[in-house]
Amino acid sequence: MKENQMAFPFTRMTILAALLASAGVAQAATTVTFWHSMEGPLGERVDAIAKDFNASQSDYVVNPVYKGAYGESMNAGIAAFRAGNAPDILQVFEVGTATMMYAKGAVQPVQALSEKLGDPINPGDFLGAVGGYYSSPEGKLVSMPFNSSTPVLYYNKDAFKKAGLNPDAPPKTWPELAEAAKKLRAAGMECGYSTAWPSWVLLENFAAWNNIPYASKDNGFGGLDARLLLESEPFKMHMNFLANMAKAGEFTYGGRGDAGNALFTSGKCGMYTGSSGMRASVIKSGLFEFGTSTLPYYPDLPGAPQNSIIGGASLWVFSGKSDDAYKGVVKFFKFLASPAQAAAWHQGTGYVPVTKAGYEATKASGFYEKNPGTEVAVKQLDADTTANSRGIRLGYLPQIRDIEDSTMEQIFAGKVSAEDGLSKMTTEGNALLERFEKSVK
């Protein structure tokens, strides 16, 4: 009897200890803080991805936090690092890549980190133009590809029909686009052609798609002493072409960033070059039938068309975190790169599937056949890149874009000649590049 009396409290204590231990395990889940710039429907998708990851395992909890637009979140992340309270993961737009790469001691290169933890992330898993952009000169991933987009040509099929244009044969070249814009205007459209992100589309992607250099040193991939090459003849030809379109009323400048998106989604503009990630917004407007095609090119430029370059953002990992946090980060990144997640993100947003497996999964599902035009962005990126088309790797690129945008505004308004404007962009942009080079040496 005494033995039984002794056994019961022992069993009760054992159960209690087990419960406490299990509670301790639940409380020990490592939190991974993820600062991002996805708002609206995209922000909801990021929250859903984190929720799915958290439900898939019990060791880590990813906490996504919206921190404002890309520029704001990048500045907030850098300030937080300096203050000693940086997040584990920071989403940074592609133009901030060089700044983050050369922020000595601030970041953990993704591939090296994953290999150190014995859970390697393979750069070969990603689309060539995507993995290459976010890799070091040695081919090692420095950040995790996430929301990658590229500009495409959207066109209003209803407006094309009204203007007597073939809705199934969008313009492929700039001369064809100008002719279509003229007919759209003659048919009563308020705007023939406009664009989002002028510097990204009309300068950076113009150069890559037409296989001409934007800057020396392989557009900055070859060294910090890269300088802009915007005074070359192809850029002069292109800016003059657009200035003449603007003067004729066939090209409408819509503003910086994606401020011009409403020109297309409202039905005012017949053609629009914008991010592939804009597709969901066009569908949501529901005002007209639209098509998606490749960027226009100049047929007399050798090597055109080549491939477009990516926009969007990647995920960076800050230094100074615990091994447990880093293990959680890598697990989350591999979750993002899984075929199902990469395919779902692509299909639901218009961003490209950053992994080859995500692309293949989408093809196998029949998504492209059911949604014509959705494969355009992927095909534009799915090419062997050249030194001119790998991307742009320059310091202070956001500030350089500001110079370019403000100068293009003057060119399109007829206040500055294309030649003088390009000279201004080059001189002021190169002054920034010299400053950046000195700051990181």
Summary of the structure (lengths in Angstrom):
residues: 441
radius of gyration: 24.8
end to end distance: 80.8
largest distance: 103.7
contacts: 1518
relative contact order: 0.16
helix: 52%
strand: 15%
